[in-house]
Amino acid sequence: MAKYYFIAGEASGDLHAAAVIHEIRKRDTKAEIRAWGGDQMKRAGAHIDKHISKLAFMGFLEVLANLPAIVRNFSLCKKNIIDFQPDAIVLVDYAGFNLRMARFAKKHEIRVYYYIAPKVWAWRKSRIRQLKAYVDRLFVIFPFEKSFFAKHNMQVEYVGNPLVERISKFEKEDDFLAKHHLPDDFVALLPGSRQQELKKIFPVMLSVAKQMPHRFFVVAALQKSKSFFDSIHLPDNVKLLYDTTYGVLSYAHSAVVTSGTATLETAMFDVPQVVVYKGGAISFWIANKVVDRTFLKHISLVNIIAQKEVVKELIQNDFTIGNTIKELRNIFAGKRKRTQILADYSYLVDLLGNEKSSARIVEAILKDFAP
C-alpha cells in the first residue's frame, strides 16, 4: 500500500492535484494520501492537514509581511511529512514553498515528484540547480519547457496541459443564456480571485463597463470573493455570476481577462480577449528587475506559449479605462481581426496537444513503484 503526500498552495494547484489524486484512487484504491491543499483535493480523497486558504501569499511585500507565518508553515509541513512517512511526495506548483520541501524530502530519502515546474524560464534560474538536486521526476505543462530544460541538461516529461483535459470534460449548457437572462453578444470580465488583484483591477473593468452602456458585461467571479463584490454597486449593463467561468466563456463574444491561467482558458474557448494586469508599484518594479526579458517578452500565457503577440496586453500603467475601451472596440470593429485571433488560438491548442496529464503522471509514478 503506497503512501503519498501532496502539497499545493493555491486554487489552481488544488484543482490540478485533485485530478492526479483521483487517478491514483482509480488505480490504487488502498493508497493513503495526505496533503496540504484545498477542497478539490479533499473531495478527490486526500486527508487535508492544512488548507490552502491559509497559504496563498502573493507579491514581494506580502511575503515579507507574512514571513513569520511562512516559517511556521515550513516547520509544520515538515512535521506532517515525518509523522506520515510517505513513500513519495508530490509537489504541485507553489515554487517558493515546494522547492524547500523538495530539499527536505530528499534529505529524508523520500522520492520527490514535481508537477507544474517553477517558472525558471521567467526568473530565478538558480532554482534549476535545486530542481536537479532534489527532484526525481519533473512533469511540465507547457511545450516550450521541455526544450528549455533540455538546454540545462535536465530530463523532463511534457505530460500535456491540465486545462486541455479539464475543458474537454466541460459540457456546454444549451439554456445558459436564457437561465441567466443574458444577451448573445456580451463581454466577459475575468478579474481574478486574489484580493490584491481585485482591488486594483476590477474598478478599472467596472469603469469600462460604465462607459460602454450599450454593451452588456458579465463578471465571472468565484464564490470565495463574494465579500468583495457584495460591497460594489453594479450598473444595469453588468451582471455578476459566481463559479460559472466556463459557462460564461462558452458564450462570450469577447473578454477582458486578468493575466494568469484564465487567459489560456479564454483562448481555449475561442474568445478574443484583452489581457490586463496591475500590481503594487514596488512589487511590479522588483518583478521587472528580476524577469528574464531575453526569454520572456510577454506576460500572458497565450502570448508566451505562442511566442508572439496573439492578444493585446495592457500592463500596469497601460491598463487604463481608455486603453481597455480602445482595445475592445478594435475587437468589435475587426481591427484586431477575430479570424486571425481564432487561427492563432487553434495553433496554440495544437501546441498543447491532447494528452491527459493526470493519467500520464500517475502512470509514471506507479511504474516507479512497480515491483
MIMIVEX-562477 format. One record per residue (C-alpha): residue number from 1; residue in three letters; z, y, x. Coordinates in Angstrom, 1 decimal. Each point is the difference from the previous one (the first is absolute). Layout:
# MIMIVEX-562477
> NUM ALA Z Y X
...
This chain:
# MIMIVEX-562477
> 1 MET 0.0 0.0 0.0
> 2 ALA -1.2 3.2 1.7
> 3 LYS 2.0 3.2 -0.1
> 4 TYR -1.7 3.4 0.0
> 5 TYR 1.3 3.5 0.4
> 6 PHE -2.2 2.9 -1.3
> 7 ILE 0.4 3.7 0.8
> 8 ALA -1.9 2.7 -1.9
> 9 GLY 1.1 3.6 -0.2
> 10 GLU -2.3 1.7 -2.6
> 11 ALA -1.5 -0.7 -3.4
> 12 SER -3.4 -1.0 1.4
> 13 GLY 1.7 -2.5 2.4
> 14 ASP 2.0 -1.4 -2.8
> 15 LEU -3.1 -0.7 -2.0
> 16 HIS -1.9 -1.6 2.9
> 17 ALA 3.0 -2.0 1.2
> 18 ALA 0.4 -1.3 -3.6
> 19 ALA -3.5 -1.4 0.0
> 20 VAL 0.8 -1.9 3.2
> 21 ILE 3.3 -1.3 -1.4
> 22 HIS -1.7 -1.1 -3.1
> 23 GLU -2.5 -2.0 2.1
> 24 ILE 2.8 -1.6 2.0
> 25 ARG 1.8 -1.0 -3.2
> 26 LYS -3.2 -1.6 -1.3
> 27 ARG -0.4 -2.2 3.1
> 28 ASP 3.6 -0.6 0.9
> 29 THR 2.3 0.0 -3.0
> 30 LYS 3.0 -0.7 2.1
> 31 ALA -0.4 2.9 2.3
> 32 GLU 3.0 2.4 0.4
> 33 ILE -0.9 3.6 0.0
> 34 ARG 2.2 3.0 0.6
> 35 ALA -1.1 3.6 0.5
> 36 TRP 0.3 3.7 0.3
> 37 GLY -2.3 1.1 -2.7
> 38 GLY -0.5 0.9 -3.6
> 39 ASP -0.4 -1.1 -3.6
> 40 GLN -3.4 -1.6 0.6
> 41 MET 1.3 -2.2 2.8
> 42 LYS 3.0 -1.0 -2.2
> 43 ARG -2.3 -1.0 -2.9
> 44 ALA -2.1 -2.1 2.5
> 45 GLY 3.1 -2.0 0.9
> 46 ALA 1.8 1.8 2.9
> 47 HIS 3.7 0.7 0.1
> 48 ILE 0.3 3.7 0.8
> 49 ASP 2.7 0.9 2.5
> 50 LYS -0.9 3.8 0.0
> 51 HIS -2.2 1.9 -2.4
> 52 ILE -2.9 2.2 1.1
> 53 SER 1.3 2.9 -2.1
> 54 LYS 2.7 0.4 2.8
> 55 LEU -2.5 -0.2 2.9
> 56 ALA -3.0 2.4 -0.3
> 57 PHE 0.3 3.0 2.3
> 58 MET -3.2 1.9 0.6
> 59 GLY -0.7 2.8 2.5
> 60 PHE 1.5 0.8 3.4
> 61 LEU 2.7 2.3 -1.4
> 62 GLU 1.0 -2.3 -2.8
> 63 VAL 0.4 -2.9 2.5
> 64 LEU 2.2 2.2 2.2
> 65 ALA 2.2 1.1 -2.9
> 66 ASN 0.5 -3.6 -1.0
> 67 LEU 0.5 -1.5 3.4
> 68 PRO 3.6 -1.2 -0.5
> 69 ALA -1.1 -2.0 -3.1
> 70 ILE -3.0 -1.4 1.8
> 71 VAL 2.2 -1.2 2.9
> 72 ARG 2.3 -1.7 -2.5
> 73 ASN -3.0 -1.6 -1.6
> 74 PHE -1.1 -1.6 3.3
> 75 SER 3.5 -1.5 0.5
> 76 LEU 0.2 -1.3 -3.6
> 77 CYS -3.5 -1.6 0.2
> 78 LYS 0.8 -1.7 3.3
> 79 LYS 3.1 -1.4 -1.6
> 80 ASN -1.9 -1.2 -3.0
> 81 ILE -2.5 -1.8 2.2
> 82 ILE 2.6 -1.7 2.2
> 83 ASP 2.0 -1.1 -3.1
> 84 PHE -3.2 -1.5 -1.6
> 85 GLN -1.4 -1.6 3.2
> 86 PRO -3.7 0.1 -1.1
> 87 ASP -2.8 -2.1 1.5
> 88 ALA -2.3 3.1 -0.1
> 89 ILE 0.2 3.6 -0.7
> 90 VAL -2.9 1.7 -1.8
> 91 LEU -0.2 3.7 0.6
> 92 VAL -2.2 2.1 -2.4
> 93 ASP -1.1 3.5 1.1
> 94 TYR 3.0 2.4 0.5
> 95 ALA -0.5 0.2 3.7
> 96 GLY 2.8 2.2 1.2
> 97 PHE 2.6 -2.5 -1.4
> 98 ASN -2.0 -3.2 0.3
> 99 LEU -0.9 0.2 3.7
> 100 ARG 3.7 0.2 0.8
> 101 MET 0.7 -3.0 -2.2
> 102 ALA -2.9 -1.9 1.7
> 103 ARG 1.7 0.5 3.4
> 104 PHE 3.3 -1.1 -1.4
> 105 ALA -1.6 -3.1 -1.6
> 106 LYS -1.8 -0.9 3.2
> 107 LYS 3.2 0.3 2.0
> 108 HIS 1.5 -2.6 -2.3
> 109 GLU -3.0 -2.3 0.2
> 110 ILE -1.1 0.5 -3.6
> 111 ARG -3.8 -0.2 -0.6
> 112 VAL -1.4 3.5 -0.9
> 113 TYR -2.9 0.7 -2.3
> 114 TYR -1.2 3.5 -0.6
> 115 TYR -2.2 0.9 -3.1
> 116 ILE -1.6 3.5 -0.2
> 117 ALA 0.1 1.1 3.6
> 118 PRO 1.5 3.3 1.2
> 119 LYS -2.7 2.7 0.0
> 120 VAL -0.1 0.1 3.8
> 121 TRP -3.6 1.0 -0.2
> 122 ALA 1.3 3.3 -1.4
> 123 TRP 3.0 0.7 2.2
> 124 ARG 2.7 -1.6 2.2
> 125 LYS -2.2 -2.4 1.9
> 126 SER 3.0 -0.9 2.0
> 127 ARG 0.9 -2.3 -2.9
> 128 ILE -2.8 -2.3 1.0
> 129 ARG 2.2 -1.2 2.8
> 130 GLN 2.7 -0.8 -2.5
> 131 LEU -2.4 -1.9 -2.3
> 132 LYS -1.1 -2.1 3.0
> 133 ALA 3.5 -0.7 1.1
> 134 TYR 1.7 -0.7 -3.3
> 135 VAL -2.5 -1.2 -2.6
> 136 ASP -1.3 -3.6 -0.1
> 137 ARG -2.8 0.7 -2.5
> 138 LEU -1.4 3.3 -1.2
> 139 PHE -1.9 0.3 -3.3
> 140 VAL -2.1 3.1 -0.4
> 141 ILE -1.5 1.4 -3.2
> 142 PHE -2.7 2.4 1.2
> 143 PRO -3.3 -1.4 1.5
> 144 PHE 0.0 2.5 2.9
> 145 GLU 3.5 -1.1 1.1
> 146 LYS -1.2 -3.3 1.4
> 147 SER -2.4 1.6 2.5
> 148 PHE 2.6 2.7 0.8
> 149 PHE 2.7 -2.6 0.9
> 150 ALA -2.6 -2.1 1.9
> 151 LYS -0.6 2.9 2.3
> 152 HIS 3.7 -0.2 0.8
> 153 ASN -0.2 -3.7 0.7
> 154 MET 1.7 -1.1 -3.2
> 155 GLN -0.9 -2.8 -2.3
> 156 VAL 0.4 1.0 -3.6
> 157 GLU -1.2 -1.4 -3.3
> 158 TYR -1.8 2.1 -2.6
> 159 VAL 1.2 -1.5 -3.2
> 160 GLY -1.8 2.3 -2.4
> 161 ASN 1.5 3.0 -1.8
> 162 PRO 2.7 -0.8 -2.6
> 163 LEU -1.4 2.7 -2.4
> 164 VAL -3.2 -2.1 -0.3
> 165 GLU 2.0 -2.9 -1.3
> 166 ARG 2.2 2.1 -2.2
> 167 ILE -2.8 2.0 -1.6
> 168 SER -2.1 -3.2 -0.6
> 169 LYS 2.8 -1.2 -2.3
> 170 PHE 0.1 3.2 -2.0
> 171 GLU -1.3 -0.3 -3.5
> 172 LYS -1.5 3.1 -1.5
> 173 GLU 1.4 0.9 -3.5
> 174 ASP -2.9 0.6 -2.4
> 175 ASP 2.2 2.2 -2.3
> 176 PHE 1.7 2.0 2.8
> 177 LEU -1.6 3.3 -0.9
> 178 ALA 0.8 -0.4 -3.7
> 179 LYS 3.5 -1.2 0.6
> 180 HIS 0.9 3.0 2.1
> 181 HIS -2.2 2.5 -1.9
> 182 LEU -2.1 0.9 3.0
> 183 PRO -3.6 1.4 0.3
> 184 ASP -2.5 -2.0 2.0
> 185 ASP -0.6 2.6 2.7
> 186 PHE 3.6 0.8 1.2
> 187 VAL 1.1 0.8 3.6
> 188 ALA 2.7 -2.2 1.4
> 189 LEU 2.8 1.6 2.0
> 190 LEU 1.9 -2.3 2.4
> 191 PRO 2.8 2.0 1.5
> 192 GLY 1.8 -2.8 1.9
> 193 SER 3.6 -1.1 -0.6
> 194 ARG 2.1 1.3 2.8
> 195 GLN 2.1 3.0 -1.0
> 196 GLN -1.0 2.1 3.0
> 197 GLU -3.7 -0.6 -0.9
> 198 LEU 0.4 0.7 -3.7
> 199 LYS 1.8 3.3 0.7
> 200 LYS -2.8 1.3 2.2
> 201 ILE -3.0 -1.6 -1.5
> 202 PHE 0.4 -0.2 -3.8
> 203 PRO 0.5 3.7 -0.6
> 204 VAL -3.4 0.7 1.5
> 205 MET -1.6 -2.8 -2.0
> 206 LEU 1.6 1.4 -3.2
> 207 SER -1.3 3.5 0.7
> 208 VAL -3.5 -1.4 0.5
> 209 ALA 0.2 -1.6 -3.5
> 210 LYS 1.3 3.3 -1.5
> 211 GLN -2.9 1.9 1.5
> 212 MET -2.5 -2.6 -1.4
> 213 PRO 1.0 0.0 -3.7
> 214 HIS -3.3 -1.5 -1.1
> 215 ARG 0.6 -3.1 2.1
> 216 PHE 2.5 -2.7 -0.9
> 217 PHE 2.4 -1.4 2.6
> 218 VAL 2.0 -3.2 0.1
> 219 VAL 3.0 -0.3 2.4
> 220 ALA 0.4 -3.5 1.2
> 221 ALA 3.7 -0.1 0.9
> 222 LEU 2.6 -2.6 0.7
> 223 GLN 3.0 -0.6 -2.2
> 224 LYS 2.4 0.5 3.0
> 225 SER -1.2 3.6 0.2
> 226 LYS 0.8 0.7 -3.7
> 227 SER 2.9 2.3 0.8
> 228 PHE -2.4 2.3 1.9
> 229 PHE -2.5 0.3 -2.8
> 230 ASP 2.6 0.4 -2.8
> 231 SER 0.7 3.5 1.2
> 232 ILE -3.6 1.1 0.0
> 233 HIS -1.9 1.5 -3.0
> 234 LEU -3.5 -1.4 -0.2
> 235 PRO -2.9 2.0 -1.6
> 236 ASP -2.0 -1.5 -2.9
> 237 ASN -2.8 -1.2 2.3
> 238 VAL 2.3 -2.1 2.1
> 239 LYS 1.5 -3.4 -1.0
> 240 LEU 2.6 -1.9 2.0
> 241 LEU -0.2 -3.9 0.1
> 242 TYR 2.5 -2.2 1.9
> 243 ASP -0.8 -3.2 1.9
> 244 THR -3.6 -0.2 -1.2
> 245 THR -1.8 1.2 3.1
> 246 TYR -2.7 -2.7 -0.1
> 247 GLY -0.6 0.6 -3.7
> 248 VAL -0.4 3.7 0.7
> 249 LEU -2.4 -0.6 2.9
> 250 SER -2.1 -2.5 -1.9
> 251 TYR -1.0 2.8 -2.4
> 252 ALA 0.3 3.2 2.1
> 253 HIS -3.1 2.2 0.6
> 254 SER 1.4 1.4 3.2
> 255 ALA 3.4 0.4 1.7
> 256 VAL 2.2 2.1 2.2
> 257 VAL 2.0 -2.4 2.2
> 258 THR 2.9 0.3 2.4
> 259 SER -0.9 -1.5 3.3
> 260 GLY 1.2 -3.6 0.4
> 261 THR -0.8 -3.4 -1.4
> 262 ALA -1.0 1.6 -3.3
> 263 THR -3.2 1.5 1.6
> 264 LEU -1.2 -3.5 0.7
> 265 GLU 0.9 -1.3 -3.4
> 266 THR -1.9 2.9 -1.6
> 267 ALA -3.0 -0.8 2.1
> 268 MET 0.1 -3.7 -1.1
> 269 PHE -0.1 1.2 -3.6
> 270 ASP -3.1 2.1 0.8
> 271 VAL 1.6 3.3 -0.9
> 272 PRO -1.2 3.0 2.0
> 273 GLN 3.0 1.8 1.5
> 274 VAL 1.4 3.0 1.8
> 275 VAL 2.7 -1.1 2.5
> 276 VAL 2.9 2.4 0.4
> 277 TYR 3.2 0.2 2.0
> 278 LYS 2.7 2.5 0.8
> 279 GLY 3.2 -0.7 2.0
> 280 GLY 2.8 2.0 1.5
> 281 ALA -1.3 2.5 2.6
> 282 ILE 2.0 -1.3 2.9
> 283 SER -0.6 -3.7 -0.7
> 284 PHE -3.7 0.7 -0.4
> 285 TRP -0.1 2.0 3.3
> 286 ILE 1.7 -2.9 1.8
> 287 ALA -2.3 -2.5 -1.6
> 288 ASN -3.0 1.9 1.2
> 289 LYS 1.3 0.0 3.5
> 290 VAL 0.4 -3.8 0.2
> 291 VAL -3.1 -1.2 -2.0
> 292 ASP -2.7 -1.5 2.2
> 293 ARG -3.0 2.2 -1.1
> 294 THR -2.4 -1.9 2.3
> 295 PHE 0.2 -2.8 -2.5
> 296 LEU 1.4 1.5 -3.2
> 297 LYS -2.3 2.7 -1.2
> 298 HIS 1.0 -0.3 -3.7
> 299 ILE 3.2 -0.4 -2.0
> 300 SER -1.1 -2.0 -3.0
> 301 LEU -0.4 -3.8 0.2
> 302 VAL -3.4 0.2 -1.6
> 303 ASN -1.4 2.2 2.8
> 304 ILE 1.9 -1.8 2.7
> 305 ILE -1.4 -3.4 -0.9
> 306 ALA -3.5 1.3 -0.6
> 307 GLN 0.3 2.1 3.2
> 308 LYS -1.7 3.0 -1.7
> 309 GLU 0.8 2.5 -2.7
> 310 VAL -0.6 -1.8 -3.2
> 311 VAL 2.4 2.1 -2.0
> 312 LYS 1.2 3.6 0.5
> 313 GLU 3.4 0.5 1.5
> 314 LEU 2.2 3.1 -0.6
> 315 ILE 2.9 -0.2 2.3
> 316 GLN 3.0 2.3 0.4
> 317 ASN -1.2 3.7 -0.1
> 318 ASP -3.4 -1.1 -1.3
> 319 PHE 1.6 -1.6 -3.1
> 320 THR -0.1 3.0 -2.3
> 321 ILE -0.6 0.5 -3.7
> 322 GLY -3.4 1.7 0.7
> 323 ASN -1.2 -2.6 2.5
> 324 THR 0.9 -2.9 -2.3
> 325 ILE -1.8 1.5 -3.0
> 326 LYS -3.0 0.7 2.2
> 327 GLU -0.2 -3.7 1.2
> 328 LEU 0.5 -1.3 -3.6
> 329 ARG -2.8 2.2 -1.2
> 330 ASN -2.2 -1.2 2.8
> 331 ILE 0.5 -3.5 -1.3
> 332 PHE -0.7 1.1 -3.6
> 333 ALA -3.1 1.9 1.0
> 334 GLY -1.3 -2.7 2.3
> 335 LYS 0.3 2.0 3.2
> 336 ARG 2.0 -2.9 1.4
> 337 LYS -2.4 -2.6 -1.5
> 338 ARG 1.8 -2.6 -2.0
> 339 THR -2.7 -2.6 0.9
> 340 GLN 0.6 0.5 3.7
> 341 ILE 3.7 -0.2 -0.3
> 342 LEU -0.3 -3.2 -2.0
> 343 ALA -2.4 -1.5 2.5
> 344 ASP 2.5 0.8 2.8
> 345 TYR 2.7 -1.6 -2.1
> 346 SER -2.1 -3.1 -0.3
> 347 TYR -0.5 -0.1 3.8
> 348 LEU 3.8 0.4 0.4
> 349 VAL 0.7 -3.0 -2.3
> 350 ASP -2.5 -2.1 1.9
> 351 LEU 1.9 0.8 3.2
> 352 LEU 3.3 -1.1 -1.5
> 353 GLY -1.4 -3.3 -1.1
> 354 ASN 1.4 -2.2 -2.7
> 355 GLU 2.7 -2.0 1.8
> 356 LYS 3.2 -0.9 -1.9
> 357 SER 2.3 1.4 2.6
> 358 SER 3.3 -1.5 -1.3
> 359 ALA -1.5 -3.5 0.0
> 360 ARG -1.4 0.5 3.5
> 361 ILE 3.3 1.0 1.4
> 362 VAL 1.9 -2.8 -1.6
> 363 GLU -2.5 -2.6 1.2
> 364 ALA 0.5 1.3 3.6
> 365 ILE 3.8 -0.1 -0.3
> 366 LEU 0.1 -3.5 -1.5
> 367 LYS -2.4 -1.2 2.6
> 368 ASP 2.5 1.1 2.6
> 369 PHE 2.7 -1.9 -1.7
> 370 ALA -2.0 -3.1 -0.5
> 371 PRO 1.4 -3.1 1.8
